[in-house]
Amino acid sequence: LTIDGLPDQYREWLARVQNDLFDVGADISAPHDPERERLRVLPEQITWLEGRCDEVNENLTPLKSFVLPGGTPAAAHLHVCRTVCRRAERLAIACGEEVNPEVVRYLNRLSDLLFILSRGANGGAEPLWEPGRYR
């Protein structure tokens, strides 16, 4: 990953996420077949995402307003990734009960992680919504 301003730790995590997303794709593309073992997203993959969320959140100031997408180039890229992830989550849900519920949980937690990483990439200087500012 060659996004300027992205902390090295985030790069390592995102490389793991990229690999996991291929697991997600394999899981979605192969219907349940009791005769054949298939690659499935596991709860442990979601637990790992939640651990990274907690790790980064420990160093962030609690939010008092909504965050506007943007800030540093790295944060802006992470916001775009989060948006794409939310879209994938909605599409997975639309597939109905055929989809492994862990896939939906994984995508949900991944979008949370991408949001939290965007906050971390902004280093506390994130653009916040100011209600009514331009009235």
DRENKOL-137925 format. One line per field, with one value per residue: residue number from 1; x, y, z of N, C-alpha, C in turn; residue in one letter. Coordinates in nm, 3 decimals, decimal comma. Example, Ala and Ser with C-alpha at 12.3 -4.5 7.8 and 13.67 -1.06 7.14 Angstrom:
BEGIN
torvex 1|2
n_X 1,319|1,285
n_Y -0,569|-0,225
n_Z 0,780|0,708
ca_X 1,230|1,367
ca_Y -0,450|-0,106
ca_Z 0,780|0,714
c_X 1,320|1,290
c_Y -0,330|0,003
c_Z 0,780|0,787
mimar A|S
END
This chain:
BEGIN
torvex 1|2|3|4|5|6|7|8|9|10|11|12|13|14|15|16|17|18|19|20|21|22|23|24|25|26|27|28|29|30|31|32|33|34|35|36|37|38|39|40|41|42|43|44|45|46|47|48|49|50|51|52|53|54|55|56|57|58|59|60|61|62|63|64|65|66|67|68|69|70|71|72|73|74|75|76|77|78|79|80|81|82|83|84|85|86|87|88|89|90|91|92|93|94|95|96|97|98|99|100|101|102|103|104|105|106|107|108|109|110|111|112|113|114|115|116|117|118|119|120|121|122|123|124|125|126|127|128|129|130|131|132|133|134|135
n_X 0,084|0,065|-0,006|0,049|0,135|0,009|0,016|0,267|0,181|-0,090|-0,073|0,017|-0,203|-0,404|-0,309|-0,354|-0,634|-0,693|-0,631|-0,817|-1,050|-1,058|-1,119|-1,379|-1,500|-1,473|-1,631|-1,888|-1,926|-1,958|-2,209|-2,374|-2,288|-2,342|-2,198|-1,948|-1,660|-1,624|-1,453|-1,497|-1,584|-1,473|-1,563|-1,333|-1,190|-1,339|-1,323|-1,055|-1,060|-1,218|-1,047|-0,840|-0,984|-1,042|-0,780|-0,685|-0,880|-0,829|-0,643|-0,767|-0,948|-1,264|-1,554|-1,742|-1,894|-2,014|-1,792|-1,654|-1,595|-1,262|-0,966|-0,636|-0,461|-0,438|-0,639|-0,863|-0,865|-0,916|-1,173|-1,313|-1,276|-1,421|-1,679|-1,719|-1,704|-1,932|-2,127|-2,080|-2,152|-2,430|-2,508|-2,440|-2,620|-2,854|-2,848|-2,972|-3,072|-2,898|-2,639|-2,350|-2,377|-2,154|-2,005|-2,144|-2,118|-1,838|-1,792|-1,932|-1,787|-1,542|-1,593|-1,628|-1,367|-1,222|-1,325|-1,234|-0,957|-0,928|-0,972|-0,752|-0,546|-0,575|-0,470|-0,591|-0,667|-0,909|-1,168|-1,463|-1,819|-2,003|-2,284|-2,519|-2,333|-2,300|-2,530
n_Y -0,118|0,211|0,465|0,796|0,913|0,718|0,535|0,289|0,064|0,056|-0,005|-0,272|-0,394|-0,341|-0,486|-0,744|-0,730|-0,704|-0,962|-1,108|-1,012|-1,148|-1,397|-1,336|-1,291|-1,549|-1,692|-1,578|-1,645|-1,919|-2,138|-2,289|-2,622|-2,928|-3,151|-3,077|-2,915|-2,570|-2,253|-2,036|-1,728|-1,665|-1,629|-1,551|-1,388|-1,159|-1,088|-1,016|-0,780|-0,620|-0,600|-0,440|-0,207|-0,132|-0,094|0,131|0,318|0,368|0,572|0,791|1,098|1,121|1,151|1,449|1,548|1,490|1,343|1,491|1,354|1,332|1,532|1,439|1,303|1,022|0,970|1,052|0,863|0,634|0,694|0,676|0,404|0,301|0,379|0,222|-0,026|-0,023|-0,024|-0,278|-0,430|-0,378|-0,496|-0,761|-0,821|-0,798|-1,031|-1,215|-1,493|-1,682|-1,603|-1,631|-1,530|-1,430|-1,304|-1,065|-0,952|-0,927|-0,738|-0,521|-0,465|-0,414|-0,175|-0,011|-0,021|0,102|0,361|0,437|0,414|0,619|0,838|0,814|0,848|1,113|1,227|1,362|1,603|1,618|1,696|1,837|1,826|2,121|2,214|2,414|2,609|2,758|2,905
n_Z 0,000|-0,093|0,005|0,083|0,405|0,552|0,843|0,922|1,069|1,008|0,739|0,746|0,869|0,681|0,466|0,558|0,573|0,300|0,210|0,362|0,243|0,005|0,105|0,190|-0,060|-0,171|0,005|-0,036|-0,303|-0,316|-0,271|0,015|0,074|0,185|0,117|0,050|0,165|0,219|0,186|0,447|0,608|0,932|1,283|1,425|1,252|1,253|1,519|1,527|1,373|1,543|1,760|1,652|1,608|1,874|1,965|1,818|1,881|2,151|2,154|2,049|2,059|2,213|2,006|1,946|1,756|1,420|1,183|0,901|0,582|0,479|0,516|0,572|0,282|0,316|0,507|0,362|0,154|0,308|0,396|0,153|0,102|0,316|0,244|0,013|0,132|0,298|0,100|-0,011|0,210|0,225|-0,018|0,032|0,235|0,089|-0,054|0,096|0,307|0,218|0,242|0,441|0,770|0,898|0,704|0,657|0,911|0,918|0,711|0,818|1,054|0,939|0,800|1,020|1,126|0,915|0,928|1,184|1,146|0,959|1,119|1,288|1,100|1,044|1,264|1,481|1,378|1,241|1,006|1,127|1,146|1,161|1,281|1,113|1,037|0,794|0,751
ca_X 0,000|0,154|-0,075|0,131|0,081|-0,055|0,110|0,312|0,095|-0,214|-0,040|0,019|-0,341|-0,480|-0,265|-0,431|-0,773|-0,703|-0,635|-0,946|-1,157|-1,066|-1,198|-1,518|-1,545|-1,485|-1,747|-2,011|-1,942|-1,981|-2,325|-2,359|-2,296|-2,302|-2,112|-1,816|-1,615|-1,598|-1,388|-1,596|-1,536|-1,487|-1,574|-1,200|-1,151|-1,413|-1,262|-0,929|-1,097|-1,264|-0,927|-0,771|-1,068|-1,018|-0,641|-0,673|-0,972|-0,768|-0,562|-0,844|-1,038|-1,404|-1,621|-1,852|-1,962|-1,990|-1,669|-1,669|-1,493|-1,151|-0,848|-0,514|-0,489|-0,459|-0,771|-0,964|-0,870|-0,982|-1,316|-1,367|-1,280|-1,534|-1,802|-1,729|-1,730|-2,074|-2,204|-2,065|-2,233|-2,570|-2,527|-2,437|-2,748|-2,956|-2,842|-3,064|-3,025|-2,796|-2,506|-2,296|-2,391|-2,020|-1,963|-2,206|-2,052|-1,703|-1,798|-1,975|-1,675|-1,438|-1,626|-1,596|-1,221|-1,178|-1,358|-1,143|-0,824|-0,927|-0,954|-0,612|-0,462|-0,586|-0,391|-0,662|-0,703|-1,011|-1,273|-1,587|-1,942|-2,043|-2,425|-2,564|-2,222|-2,310|-2,667
ca_Y 0,000|0,326|0,591|0,884|0,950|0,605|0,473|0,154|-0,035|0,050|-0,076|-0,415|-0,437|-0,336|-0,600|-0,859|-0,710|-0,736|-1,107|-1,150|-0,979|-1,259|-1,499|-1,291|-1,318|-1,694|-1,733|-1,535|-1,706|-2,063|-2,169|-2,395|-2,756|-3,020|-3,256|-3,022|-2,808|-2,443|-2,150|-1,948|-1,626|-1,716|-1,526|-1,504|-1,278|-1,042|-1,054|-0,946|-0,643|-0,549|-0,570|-0,326|-0,090|-0,096|-0,048|0,267|0,405|0,404|0,693|0,896|1,179|1,088|1,244|1,534|1,590|1,401|1,368|1,509|1,276|1,412|1,551|1,403|1,212|0,886|0,965|1,062|0,731|0,542|0,725|0,617|0,259|0,277|0,392|0,103|-0,137|-0,014|-0,068|-0,424|-0,484|-0,373|-0,596|-0,893|-0,836|-0,816|-1,169|-1,293|-1,593|-1,768|-1,552|-1,656|-1,406|-1,379|-1,214|-0,936|-0,900|-0,887|-0,612|-0,417|-0,429|-0,355|-0,034|0,058|-0,007|0,201|0,492|0,464|0,438|0,752|0,932|0,805|0,904|1,259|1,270|1,453|1,725|1,576|1,797|1,804|1,895|2,232|2,236|2,550|2,704|2,844|2,956
ca_Z 0,000|-0,109|0,035|0,165|0,535|0,618|0,937|0,885|1,135|0,930|0,614|0,777|0,894|0,556|0,384|0,609|0,531|0,157|0,200|0,416|0,149|-0,090|0,177|0,182|-0,195|-0,187|0,086|-0,104|-0,436|-0,306|-0,186|0,114|0,019|0,293|0,060|0,016|0,254|0,150|0,265|0,510|0,701|1,068|1,387|1,466|1,163|1,300|1,648|1,497|1,334|1,662|1,840|1,592|1,637|2,014|1,977|1,765|1,957|2,280|2,139|1,983|2,141|2,186|1,914|1,994|1,635|1,308|1,108|0,757|0,512|0,427|0,599|0,500|0,171|0,367|0,569|0,255|0,090|0,400|0,392|0,030|0,126|0,408|0,166|-0,071|0,223|0,337|-0,016|-0,016|0,320|0,183|-0,123|0,095|0,305|-0,013|-0,103|0,178|0,403|0,156|0,277|0,574|0,849|0,936|0,596|0,685|1,031|0,880|0,635|0,910|1,142|0,856|0,777|1,146|1,134|0,818|0,984|1,296|1,088|0,898|1,230|1,330|0,994|1,054|1,379|1,570|1,307|1,145|0,982|1,196|1,107|1,247|1,245|1,085|1,019|0,676|0,734
c_X 0,088|0,084|0,015|0,059|0,011|0,047|0,143|0,224|-0,035|-0,190|-0,043|-0,124|-0,421|-0,436|-0,337|-0,576|-0,789|-0,711|-0,771|-1,060|-1,168|-1,139|-1,347|-1,575|-1,565|-1,608|-1,877|-2,034|-1,974|-2,100|-2,295|-2,379|-2,248|-2,206|-1,967|-1,780|-1,579|-1,525|-1,495|-1,525|-1,569|-1,499|-1,439|-1,152|-1,219|-1,356|-1,132|-0,959|-1,137|-1,147|-0,851|-0,851|-1,041|-0,879|-0,625|-0,760|-0,916|-0,694|-0,637|-0,931|-1,181|-1,470|-1,732|-1,932|-1,937|-1,862|-1,704|-1,561|-1,385|-1,039|-0,724|-0,550|-0,515|-0,598|-0,882|-0,977|-0,943|-1,132|-1,382|-1,378|-1,397|-1,665|-1,824|-1,763|-1,876|-2,163|-2,198|-2,148|-2,381|-2,600|-2,526|-2,568|-2,859|-2,956|-2,929|-2,995|-2,920|-2,655|-2,472|-2,308|-2,257|-1,966|-2,017|-2,141|-1,912|-1,706|-1,840|-1,859|-1,560|-1,468|-1,601|-1,446|-1,172|-1,209|-1,260|-1,001|-0,818|-0,908|-0,809|-0,518|-0,467|-0,513|-0,460|-0,705|-0,809|-1,116|-1,405|-1,702|-1,971|-2,186|-2,458|-2,456|-2,243|-2,451|-2,665
c_Y 0,124|0,460|0,673|0,915|0,837|0,541|0,329|0,045|-0,054|-0,027|-0,228|-0,468|-0,442|-0,446|-0,726|-0,850|-0,745|-0,887|-1,160|-1,120|-1,082|-1,378|-1,464|-1,323|-1,467|-1,746|-1,699|-1,613|-1,855|-2,092|-2,283|-2,530|-2,854|-3,130|-3,209|-2,909|-2,685|-2,348|-2,055|-1,845|-1,676|-1,602|-1,470|-1,388|-1,148|-0,994|-0,977|-0,801|-0,560|-0,513|-0,451|-0,199|-0,040|-0,035|0,097|0,363|0,449|0,537|0,808|0,970|1,139|1,195|1,321|1,587|1,484|1,442|1,385|1,425|1,367|1,424|1,521|1,313|1,068|0,872|0,970|0,929|0,631|0,568|0,668|0,465|0,222|0,282|0,269|-0,018|-0,138|-0,060|-0,220|-0,491|-0,487|-0,477|-0,738|-0,921|-0,865|-0,958|-1,262|-1,395|-1,688|-1,729|-1,587|-1,526|-1,347|-1,286|-1,074|-0,872|-0,851|-0,752|-0,496|-0,372|-0,369|-0,208|0,048|0,083|0,100|0,343|0,530|0,490|0,575|0,859|0,932|0,868|1,057|1,313|1,372|1,583|1,695|1,686|1,751|1,886|2,003|2,267|2,384|2,652|2,802|2,894|3,103
c_Z 0,000|-0,088|0,126|0,296|0,608|0,713|0,898|0,945|1,057|0,800|0,636|0,796|0,765|0,459|0,429|0,564|0,383|0,137|0,248|0,318|0,037|-0,026|0,171|0,044|-0,221|-0,113|0,013|-0,233|-0,430|-0,214|-0,090|0,047|0,126|0,246|0,042|0,112|0,173|0,245|0,317|0,599|0,841|1,169|1,431|1,379|1,206|1,434|1,626|1,458|1,456|1,753|1,785|1,616|1,779|2,032|1,930|1,845|2,091|2,273|2,073|2,084|2,110|2,098|1,983|1,877|1,528|1,238|0,961|0,687|0,457|0,527|0,518|0,381|0,218|0,428|0,464|0,183|0,179|0,406|0,267|0,046|0,216|0,333|0,078|0,014|0,267|0,221|-0,028|0,093|0,281|0,076|-0,066|0,168|0,203|-0,071|-0,019|0,266|0,347|0,202|0,422|0,655|0,892|0,828|0,623|0,807|0,999|0,809|0,725|0,998|1,063|0,828|0,903|1,155|1,037|0,865|1,095|1,245|1,021|1,005|1,277|1,228|0,994|1,176|1,468|1,504|1,202|1,127|1,045|1,142|1,210|1,208|1,227|1,054|0,904|0,649|0,703
mimar L|T|I|D|G|L|P|D|Q|Y|R|E|W|L|A|R|V|Q|N|D|L|F|D|V|G|A|D|I|S|A|P|H|D|P|E|R|E|R|L|R|V|L|P|E|Q|I|T|W|L|E|G|R|C|D|E|V|N|E|N|L|T|P|L|K|S|F|V|L|P|G|G|T|P|A|A|A|H|L|H|V|C|R|T|V|C|R|R|A|E|R|L|A|I|A|C|G|E|E|V|N|P|E|V|V|R|Y|L|N|R|L|S|D|L|L|F|I|L|S|R|G|A|N|G|G|A|E|P|L|W|E|P|G|R|Y|R
END
